[in-house]
Amino acid sequence: MGARYLQRFPTFYIKAEGEVDVAYVAGRTFHPVEVKWTGQVRTKDLKQLRKHSNSLLLSQSLSNTISGVANEFLPLHLLRMGPAPFLPVC
């Protein structure tokens, strides 16, 4: 997942009061993204995301928001991003 963002934007990893899988900068805006492929997302897992108004949760849920965080169905998000970059095997 991070490779798709890395191909398009400067990316970062956040480890503070709860981790964020990837954070990217588009223009002058910071976007934290968390991927949770589980049937039940716990509110405590979204602690870091809830600090930022432009956070995005990618999950298997079809809900637009989960615990106040914008959510998108992960397979749909991947389709919208387009093909994955080619990563050579070392």
Biopython code that builds the backbone (N, CA, C, O; Angstrom):
import numpy as np
from Bio.PDB.StructureBuilder import StructureBuilder

atoms = [
    (1, "MET", "N", (0.823, -1.183, 0.000)),
    (1, "MET", "CA", (0.000, 0.000, 0.000)),
    (1, "MET", "C", (0.872, 1.254, 0.000)),
    (1, "MET", "O", (0.628, 2.187, -0.765)),
    (2, "GLY", "N", (1.867, 1.270, 0.844)),
    (2, "GLY", "CA", (2.748, 2.425, 0.929)),
    (2, "GLY", "C", (3.471, 2.711, -0.373)),
    (2, "GLY", "O", (3.746, 3.868, -0.691)),
    (3, "ALA", "N", (3.781, 1.666, -1.130)),
    (3, "ALA", "CA", (4.496, 1.842, -2.400)),
    (3, "ALA", "C", (3.668, 2.653, -3.392)),
    (3, "ALA", "O", (4.221, 3.429, -4.171)),
    (4, "ARG", "N", (2.362, 2.481, -3.368)),
    (4, "ARG", "CA", (1.509, 3.253, -4.280)),
    (4, "ARG", "C", (1.549, 4.738, -3.946)),
    (4, "ARG", "O", (1.545, 5.581, -4.843)),
    (5, "TYR", "N", (1.588, 5.055, -2.662)),
    (5, "TYR", "CA", (1.700, 6.465, -2.266)),
    (5, "TYR", "C", (3.104, 6.984, -2.529)),
    (5, "TYR", "O", (3.276, 8.121, -2.971)),
    (6, "LEU", "N", (4.108, 6.160, -2.261)),
    (6, "LEU", "CA", (5.501, 6.557, -2.456)),
    (6, "LEU", "C", (5.768, 6.918, -3.913)),
    (6, "LEU", "O", (6.568, 7.808, -4.201)),
    (7, "GLN", "N", (5.103, 6.233, -4.818)),
    (7, "GLN", "CA", (5.254, 6.489, -6.248)),
    (7, "GLN", "C", (4.728, 7.878, -6.622)),
    (7, "GLN", "O", (5.199, 8.483, -7.586)),
    (8, "ARG", "N", (3.761, 8.378, -5.866)),
    (8, "ARG", "CA", (3.078, 9.617, -6.242)),
    (8, "ARG", "C", (3.373, 10.825, -5.348)),
    (8, "ARG", "O", (3.263, 11.967, -5.795)),
    (9, "PHE", "N", (3.747, 10.580, -4.083)),
    (9, "PHE", "CA", (3.883, 11.666, -3.108)),
    (9, "PHE", "C", (5.075, 11.423, -2.186)),
    (9, "PHE", "O", (5.527, 10.285, -2.059)),
    (10, "PRO", "N", (5.596, 12.474, -1.538)),
    (10, "PRO", "CA", (6.531, 12.262, -0.430)),
    (10, "PRO", "C", (5.762, 11.563, 0.701)),
    (10, "PRO", "O", (4.675, 12.005, 1.073)),
    (11, "THR", "N", (6.313, 10.491, 1.238)),
    (11, "THR", "CA", (5.610, 9.717, 2.261)),
    (11, "THR", "C", (6.418, 9.624, 3.545)),
    (11, "THR", "O", (7.642, 9.762, 3.549)),
    (12, "PHE", "N", (5.691, 9.385, 4.642)),
    (12, "PHE", "CA", (6.288, 9.312, 5.972)),
    (12, "PHE", "C", (5.579, 8.245, 6.786)),
    (12, "PHE", "O", (4.498, 7.783, 6.420)),
    (13, "TYR", "N", (6.196, 7.858, 7.892)),
    (13, "TYR", "CA", (5.611, 6.928, 8.853)),
    (13, "TYR", "C", (5.489, 7.681, 10.166)),
    (13, "TYR", "O", (6.432, 8.360, 10.573)),
    (14, "ILE", "N", (4.353, 7.577, 10.835)),
    (14, "ILE", "CA", (4.140, 8.267, 12.104)),
    (14, "ILE", "C", (4.052, 7.239, 13.221)),
    (14, "ILE", "O", (3.255, 6.304, 13.146)),
    (15, "LYS", "N", (4.854, 7.405, 14.238)),
    (15, "LYS", "CA", (4.775, 6.555, 15.425)),
    (15, "LYS", "C", (4.762, 7.485, 16.622)),
    (15, "LYS", "O", (5.816, 7.935, 17.073)),
    (16, "ALA", "N", (3.587, 7.776, 17.136)),
    (16, "ALA", "CA", (3.450, 8.646, 18.299)),
    (16, "ALA", "C", (2.519, 7.939, 19.273)),
    (16, "ALA", "O", (2.849, 6.865, 19.777)),
    (17, "GLU", "N", (1.377, 8.520, 19.538)),
    (17, "GLU", "CA", (0.372, 7.887, 20.395)),
    (17, "GLU", "C", (-0.517, 7.002, 19.532)),
    (17, "GLU", "O", (-1.715, 7.258, 19.412)),
    (18, "GLY", "N", (0.038, 5.998, 18.950)),
    (18, "GLY", "CA", (-0.665, 5.145, 18.006)),
    (18, "GLY", "C", (-0.091, 5.387, 16.629)),
    (18, "GLY", "O", (0.071, 6.534, 16.213)),
    (19, "GLU", "N", (0.210, 4.338, 15.931)),
    (19, "GLU", "CA", (0.874, 4.482, 14.637)),
    (19, "GLU", "C", (-0.111, 4.784, 13.521)),
    (19, "GLU", "O", (-1.317, 4.577, 13.656)),
    (20, "VAL", "N", (0.424, 5.272, 12.431)),
    (20, "VAL", "CA", (-0.311, 5.476, 11.186)),
    (20, "VAL", "C", (0.491, 4.749, 10.118)),
    (20, "VAL", "O", (1.711, 4.901, 10.056)),
    (21, "ASP", "N", (-0.173, 3.959, 9.276)),
    (21, "ASP", "CA", (0.533, 3.145, 8.285)),
    (21, "ASP", "C", (1.357, 3.975, 7.315)),
    (21, "ASP", "O", (2.517, 3.656, 7.051)),
    (22, "VAL", "N", (0.774, 5.021, 6.792)),
    (22, "VAL", "CA", (1.508, 5.893, 5.867)),
    (22, "VAL", "C", (0.913, 7.298, 5.967)),
    (22, "VAL", "O", (-0.290, 7.472, 6.161)),
    (23, "ALA", "N", (1.771, 8.270, 5.833)),
    (23, "ALA", "CA", (1.326, 9.663, 5.751)),
    (23, "ALA", "C", (1.985, 10.244, 4.513)),
    (23, "ALA", "O", (3.179, 10.049, 4.288)),
    (24, "TYR", "N", (1.218, 10.946, 3.724)),
    (24, "TYR", "CA", (1.783, 11.544, 2.519)),
    (24, "TYR", "C", (1.463, 13.033, 2.479)),
    (24, "TYR", "O", (0.527, 13.502, 3.126)),
    (25, "VAL", "N", (2.252, 13.756, 1.714)),
    (25, "VAL", "CA", (2.058, 15.192, 1.556)),
    (25, "VAL", "C", (1.710, 15.465, 0.097)),
    (25, "VAL", "O", (2.477, 15.142, -0.810)),
    (26, "ALA", "N", (0.547, 16.061, -0.110)),
    (26, "ALA", "CA", (0.104, 16.466, -1.447)),
    (26, "ALA", "C", (-0.036, 17.978, -1.417)),
    (26, "ALA", "O", (-0.851, 18.524, -0.673)),
    (27, "GLY", "N", (0.760, 18.642, -2.225)),
    (27, "GLY", "CA", (0.793, 20.105, -2.164)),
    (27, "GLY", "C", (1.388, 20.519, -0.830)),
    (27, "GLY", "O", (2.545, 20.212, -0.541)),
    (28, "ARG", "N", (0.615, 21.204, -0.027)),
    (28, "ARG", "CA", (1.067, 21.607, 1.308)),
    (28, "ARG", "C", (0.221, 20.942, 2.387)),
    (28, "ARG", "O", (0.211, 21.380, 3.537)),
    (29, "THR", "N", (-0.492, 19.877, 2.009)),
    (29, "THR", "CA", (-1.405, 19.225, 2.940)),
    (29, "THR", "C", (-0.901, 17.844, 3.327)),
    (29, "THR", "O", (-0.472, 17.062, 2.479)),
    (30, "PHE", "N", (-0.959, 17.563, 4.611)),
    (30, "PHE", "CA", (-0.524, 16.307, 5.218)),
    (30, "PHE", "C", (-1.731, 15.373, 5.311)),
    (30, "PHE", "O", (-2.787, 15.777, 5.800)),
    (31, "HIS", "N", (-1.586, 14.120, 4.843)),
    (31, "HIS", "CA", (-2.688, 13.157, 4.826)),
    (31, "HIS", "C", (-2.269, 11.847, 5.500)),
    (31, "HIS", "O", (-1.540, 11.065, 4.889)),
    (32, "PRO", "N", (-2.698, 11.583, 6.727)),
    (32, "PRO", "CA", (-2.420, 10.293, 7.354)),
    (32, "PRO", "C", (-3.414, 9.230, 6.867)),
    (32, "PRO", "O", (-4.607, 9.501, 6.730)),
    (33, "VAL", "N", (-2.907, 8.026, 6.611)),
    (33, "VAL", "CA", (-3.735, 6.921, 6.113)),
    (33, "VAL", "C", (-3.457, 5.678, 6.953)),
    (33, "VAL", "O", (-2.303, 5.337, 7.211)),
    (34, "GLU", "N", (-4.518, 5.010, 7.373)),
    (34, "GLU", "CA", (-4.406, 3.765, 8.134)),
    (34, "GLU", "C", (-5.183, 2.685, 7.392)),
    (34, "GLU", "O", (-6.290, 2.933, 6.914)),
    (35, "VAL", "N", (-4.611, 1.497, 7.293)),
    (35, "VAL", "CA", (-5.269, 0.354, 6.657)),
    (35, "VAL", "C", (-5.642, -0.641, 7.743)),
    (35, "VAL", "O", (-4.786, -1.082, 8.510)),
    (36, "LYS", "N", (-6.918, -0.994, 7.807)),
    (36, "LYS", "CA", (-7.420, -1.980, 8.771)),
    (36, "LYS", "C", (-8.301, -2.966, 8.017)),
    (36, "LYS", "O", (-9.435, -2.643, 7.663)),
    (37, "TRP", "N", (-7.790, -4.151, 7.773)),
    (37, "TRP", "CA", (-8.585, -5.161, 7.082)),
    (37, "TRP", "C", (-9.136, -6.124, 8.121)),
    (37, "TRP", "O", (-8.655, -7.247, 8.276)),
    (38, "THR", "N", (-10.151, -5.660, 8.825)),
    (38, "THR", "CA", (-10.791, -6.446, 9.865)),
    (38, "THR", "C", (-12.274, -6.103, 9.869)),
    (38, "THR", "O", (-12.678, -5.035, 9.410)),
    (39, "GLY", "N", (-13.065, -7.006, 10.384)),
    (39, "GLY", "CA", (-14.502, -6.780, 10.438)),
    (39, "GLY", "C", (-14.908, -5.738, 11.458)),
    (39, "GLY", "O", (-15.984, -5.149, 11.354)),
    (40, "GLN", "N", (-14.048, -5.504, 12.451)),
    (40, "GLN", "CA", (-14.381, -4.546, 13.501)),
    (40, "GLN", "C", (-13.177, -3.652, 13.780)),
    (40, "GLN", "O", (-12.148, -4.124, 14.264)),
    (41, "VAL", "N", (-13.302, -2.388, 13.481)),
    (41, "VAL", "CA", (-12.242, -1.416, 13.744)),
    (41, "VAL", "C", (-12.498, -0.815, 15.118)),
    (41, "VAL", "O", (-13.588, -0.312, 15.391)),
    (42, "ARG", "N", (-11.489, -0.871, 15.982)),
    (42, "ARG", "CA", (-11.631, -0.340, 17.338)),
    (42, "ARG", "C", (-11.318, 1.154, 17.358)),
    (42, "ARG", "O", (-10.399, 1.616, 16.682)),
    (43, "THR", "N", (-12.085, 1.891, 18.131)),
    (43, "THR", "CA", (-11.893, 3.337, 18.249)),
    (43, "THR", "C", (-10.485, 3.673, 18.698)),
    (43, "THR", "O", (-9.905, 4.650, 18.223)),
    (44, "LYS", "N", (-9.923, 2.886, 19.603)),
    (44, "LYS", "CA", (-8.576, 3.184, 20.111)),
    (44, "LYS", "C", (-7.521, 3.053, 19.008)),
    (44, "LYS", "O", (-6.464, 3.678, 19.095)),
    (45, "ASP", "N", (-7.789, 2.258, 17.981)),
    (45, "ASP", "CA", (-6.853, 2.119, 16.859)),
    (45, "ASP", "C", (-6.843, 3.356, 15.959)),
    (45, "ASP", "O", (-5.955, 3.511, 15.120)),
    (46, "LEU", "N", (-7.820, 4.221, 16.132)),
    (46, "LEU", "CA", (-7.937, 5.409, 15.286)),
    (46, "LEU", "C", (-7.502, 6.682, 16.010)),
    (46, "LEU", "O", (-7.730, 7.788, 15.521)),
    (47, "LYS", "N", (-6.883, 6.522, 17.164)),
    (47, "LYS", "CA", (-6.514, 7.666, 18.005)),
    (47, "LYS", "C", (-5.682, 8.700, 17.250)),
    (47, "LYS", "O", (-5.981, 9.893, 17.311)),
    (48, "GLN", "N", (-4.660, 8.267, 16.551)),
    (48, "GLN", "CA", (-3.791, 9.191, 15.824)),
    (48, "GLN", "C", (-4.525, 9.818, 14.638)),
    (48, "GLN", "O", (-4.346, 11.001, 14.349)),
    (49, "LEU", "N", (-5.345, 9.028, 13.955)),
    (49, "LEU", "CA", (-6.086, 9.549, 12.799)),
    (49, "LEU", "C", (-7.072, 10.641, 13.197)),
    (49, "LEU", "O", (-7.280, 11.600, 12.453)),
    (50, "ARG", "N", (-7.673, 10.494, 14.361)),
    (50, "ARG", "CA", (-8.690, 11.451, 14.802)),
    (50, "ARG", "C", (-8.105, 12.827, 15.095)),
    (50, "ARG", "O", (-8.853, 13.794, 15.241)),
    (51, "LYS", "N", (-6.798, 12.930, 15.183)),
    (51, "LYS", "CA", (-6.144, 14.219, 15.432)),
    (51, "LYS", "C", (-6.088, 15.087, 14.173)),
    (51, "LYS", "O", (-5.838, 16.288, 14.264)),
    (52, "HIS", "N", (-6.317, 14.497, 13.015)),
    (52, "HIS", "CA", (-6.178, 15.205, 11.740)),
    (52, "HIS", "C", (-7.494, 15.153, 10.968)),
    (52, "HIS", "O", (-8.068, 14.080, 10.783)),
    (53, "SER", "N", (-7.962, 16.297, 10.527)),
    (53, "SER", "CA", (-9.259, 16.359, 9.844)),
    (53, "SER", "C", (-9.246, 15.703, 8.465)),
    (53, "SER", "O", (-10.299, 15.326, 7.952)),
    (54, "ASN", "N", (-8.075, 15.562, 7.864)),
    (54, "ASN", "CA", (-7.994, 14.980, 6.521)),
    (54, "ASN", "C", (-7.440, 13.557, 6.536)),
    (54, "ASN", "O", (-6.857, 13.104, 5.551)),
    (55, "SER", "N", (-7.623, 12.854, 7.654)),
    (55, "SER", "CA", (-7.191, 11.459, 7.761)),
    (55, "SER", "C", (-8.093, 10.561, 6.930)),
    (55, "SER", "O", (-9.238, 10.902, 6.636)),
    (56, "LEU", "N", (-7.554, 9.409, 6.560)),
    (56, "LEU", "CA", (-8.325, 8.438, 5.796)),
    (56, "LEU", "C", (-8.078, 7.044, 6.346)),
    (56, "LEU", "O", (-6.935, 6.629, 6.536)),
    (57, "LEU", "N", (-9.155, 6.337, 6.596)),
    (57, "LEU", "CA", (-9.103, 4.940, 6.999)),
    (57, "LEU", "C", (-9.498, 4.107, 5.790)),
    (57, "LEU", "O", (-10.519, 4.375, 5.155)),
    (58, "LEU", "N", (-8.698, 3.103, 5.469)),
    (58, "LEU", "CA", (-9.019, 2.168, 4.390)),
    (58, "LEU", "C", (-9.343, 0.837, 5.043)),
    (58, "LEU", "O", (-8.512, 0.277, 5.759)),
    (59, "SER", "N", (-10.546, 0.324, 4.803)),
    (59, "SER", "CA", (-10.970, -0.890, 5.495)),
    (59, "SER", "C", (-11.910, -1.705, 4.615)),
    (59, "SER", "O", (-12.155, -1.366, 3.457)),
    (60, "GLN", "N", (-12.429, -2.785, 5.189)),
    (60, "GLN", "CA", (-13.393, -3.602, 4.454)),
    (60, "GLN", "C", (-14.822, -3.123, 4.678)),
    (60, "GLN", "O", (-15.766, -3.701, 4.140)),
    (61, "SER", "N", (-14.980, -2.077, 5.466)),
    (61, "SER", "CA", (-16.301, -1.515, 5.732)),
    (61, "SER", "C", (-16.748, -0.624, 4.572)),
    (61, "SER", "O", (-15.930, 0.031, 3.927)),
    (62, "LEU", "N", (-18.045, -0.609, 4.321)),
    (62, "LEU", "CA", (-18.612, 0.245, 3.282)),
    (62, "LEU", "C", (-19.112, 1.575, 3.847)),
    (62, "LEU", "O", (-19.635, 2.404, 3.102)),
    (63, "SER", "N", (-18.956, 1.787, 5.156)),
    (63, "SER", "CA", (-19.379, 3.040, 5.798)),
    (63, "SER", "C", (-18.515, 4.202, 5.326)),
    (63, "SER", "O", (-17.335, 4.020, 5.024)),
    (64, "ASN", "N", (-19.095, 5.387, 5.262)),
    (64, "ASN", "CA", (-18.337, 6.579, 4.875)),
    (64, "ASN", "C", (-17.429, 7.074, 5.988)),
    (64, "ASN", "O", (-16.364, 7.632, 5.721)),
    (65, "THR", "N", (-17.843, 6.873, 7.238)),
    (65, "THR", "CA", (-17.021, 7.257, 8.388)),
    (65, "THR", "C", (-17.075, 6.169, 9.443)),
    (65, "THR", "O", (-18.063, 5.445, 9.560)),
    (66, "ILE", "N", (-16.005, 6.066, 10.203)),
    (66, "ILE", "CA", (-15.941, 5.159, 11.344)),
    (66, "ILE", "C", (-15.334, 5.953, 12.490)),
    (66, "ILE", "O", (-14.204, 6.430, 12.388)),
    (67, "SER", "N", (-16.073, 6.094, 13.569)),
    (67, "SER", "CA", (-15.630, 6.852, 14.751)),
    (67, "SER", "C", (-15.143, 8.247, 14.381)),
    (67, "SER", "O", (-14.159, 8.732, 14.939)),
    (68, "GLY", "N", (-15.823, 8.889, 13.450)),
    (68, "GLY", "CA", (-15.486, 10.249, 13.063)),
    (68, "GLY", "C", (-14.353, 10.382, 12.064)),
    (68, "GLY", "O", (-13.945, 11.497, 11.743)),
    (69, "VAL", "N", (-13.836, 9.266, 11.566)),
    (69, "VAL", "CA", (-12.735, 9.282, 10.597)),
    (69, "VAL", "C", (-13.284, 8.864, 9.231)),
    (69, "VAL", "O", (-14.032, 7.892, 9.129)),
    (70, "ALA", "N", (-12.912, 9.599, 8.193)),
    (70, "ALA", "CA", (-13.339, 9.241, 6.835)),
    (70, "ALA", "C", (-12.851, 7.836, 6.502)),
    (70, "ALA", "O", (-11.699, 7.492, 6.768)),
    (71, "ASN", "N", (-13.726, 7.036, 5.924)),
    (71, "ASN", "CA", (-13.403, 5.656, 5.586)),
    (71, "ASN", "C", (-13.698, 5.407, 4.113)),
    (71, "ASN", "O", (-14.655, 5.939, 3.551)),
    (72, "GLU", "N", (-12.853, 4.586, 3.508)),
    (72, "GLU", "CA", (-13.096, 4.159, 2.133)),
    (72, "GLU", "C", (-12.841, 2.655, 2.047)),
    (72, "GLU", "O", (-11.921, 2.129, 2.673)),
    (73, "PHE", "N", (-13.666, 1.984, 1.267)),
    (73, "PHE", "CA", (-13.518, 0.550, 1.032)),
    (73, "PHE", "C", (-12.179, 0.323, 0.329)),
    (73, "PHE", "O", (-11.951, 0.856, -0.757)),
    (74, "LEU", "N", (-11.297, -0.462, 0.940)),
    (74, "LEU", "CA", (-9.923, -0.623, 0.463)),
    (74, "LEU", "C", (-9.822, -1.057, -1.000)),
    (74, "LEU", "O", (-9.072, -0.427, -1.747)),
    (75, "PRO", "N", (-10.534, -2.098, -1.455)),
    (75, "PRO", "CA", (-10.400, -2.483, -2.870)),
    (75, "PRO", "C", (-10.779, -1.353, -3.839)),
    (75, "PRO", "O", (-10.143, -1.195, -4.881)),
    (76, "LEU", "N", (-11.797, -0.579, -3.506)),
    (76, "LEU", "CA", (-12.195, 0.539, -4.358)),
    (76, "LEU", "C", (-11.100, 1.607, -4.389)),
    (76, "LEU", "O", (-10.809, 2.172, -5.443)),
    (77, "HIS", "N", (-10.504, 1.876, -3.250)),
    (77, "HIS", "CA", (-9.418, 2.862, -3.177)),
    (77, "HIS", "C", (-8.236, 2.430, -4.050)),
    (77, "HIS", "O", (-7.654, 3.249, -4.762)),
    (78, "LEU", "N", (-7.888, 1.150, -3.993)),
    (78, "LEU", "CA", (-6.777, 0.641, -4.808)),
    (78, "LEU", "C", (-7.083, 0.770, -6.299)),
    (78, "LEU", "O", (-6.203, 1.122, -7.084)),
    (79, "LEU", "N", (-8.314, 0.490, -6.688)),
    (79, "LEU", "CA", (-8.703, 0.656, -8.099)),
    (79, "LEU", "C", (-8.579, 2.112, -8.536)),
    (79, "LEU", "O", (-8.119, 2.395, -9.642)),
    (80, "ARG", "N", (-8.984, 3.023, -7.676)),
    (80, "ARG", "CA", (-8.900, 4.450, -8.006)),
    (80, "ARG", "C", (-7.459, 4.925, -8.139)),
    (80, "ARG", "O", (-7.176, 5.838, -8.914)),
    (81, "MET", "N", (-6.554, 4.315, -7.393)),
    (81, "MET", "CA", (-5.146, 4.722, -7.448)),
    (81, "MET", "C", (-4.460, 4.241, -8.718)),
    (81, "MET", "O", (-3.441, 4.803, -9.121)),
    (82, "GLY", "N", (-5.004, 3.212, -9.352)),
    (82, "GLY", "CA", (-4.391, 2.692, -10.567)),
    (82, "GLY", "C", (-3.423, 1.569, -10.270)),
    (82, "GLY", "O", (-3.327, 1.115, -9.129)),
    (83, "PRO", "N", (-2.697, 1.110, -11.292)),
    (83, "PRO", "CA", (-1.802, -0.037, -11.132)),
    (83, "PRO", "C", (-0.677, 0.247, -10.139)),
    (83, "PRO", "O", (-0.209, 1.377, -9.999)),
    (84, "ALA", "N", (-0.268, -0.806, -9.464)),
    (84, "ALA", "CA", (0.849, -0.709, -8.513)),
    (84, "ALA", "C", (2.148, -0.507, -9.276)),
    (84, "ALA", "O", (2.283, -0.974, -10.407)),
    (85, "PRO", "N", (3.099, 0.180, -8.669)),
    (85, "PRO", "CA", (4.399, 0.361, -9.329)),
    (85, "PRO", "C", (5.152, -0.957, -9.405)),
    (85, "PRO", "O", (4.952, -1.842, -8.574)),
    (86, "PHE", "N", (6.003, -1.083, -10.387)),
    (86, "PHE", "CA", (6.842, -2.273, -10.512)),
    (86, "PHE", "C", (7.970, -2.168, -9.499)),
    (86, "PHE", "O", (8.720, -1.192, -9.498)),
    (87, "LEU", "N", (8.091, -3.157, -8.649)),
    (87, "LEU", "CA", (9.168, -3.189, -7.666)),
    (87, "LEU", "C", (10.075, -4.369, -7.990)),
    (87, "LEU", "O", (9.650, -5.515, -7.848)),
    (88, "PRO", "N", (11.302, -4.127, -8.418)),
    (88, "PRO", "CA", (12.200, -5.231, -8.772)),
    (88, "PRO", "C", (12.563, -6.070, -7.551)),
    (88, "PRO", "O", (12.682, -5.553, -6.440)),
    (89, "VAL", "N", (12.735, -7.351, -7.770)),
    (89, "VAL", "CA", (13.151, -8.268, -6.708)),
    (89, "VAL", "C", (14.666, -8.253, -6.643)),
    (89, "VAL", "O", (15.343, -8.458, -7.650)),
    (90, "CYS", "N", (15.192, -8.009, -5.451)),
    (90, "CYS", "CA", (16.656, -7.940, -5.292)),
    (90, "CYS", "C", (17.226, -9.291, -4.941)),
    (90, "CYS", "O", (18.438, -9.425, -4.770)),
]
sb = StructureBuilder()
sb.init_structure("model")
sb.init_model(0)
sb.init_chain("A")
sb.init_seg("    ")
for serial, (resi, resn, name, xyz) in enumerate(atoms, 1):
    if name == "N":
        sb.init_residue(resn, " ", resi, " ")
    sb.init_atom(name, np.array(xyz, "f"), 0.0, 1.0, " ", f" {name:<3s}", serial, name[0])
structure = sb.get_structure()
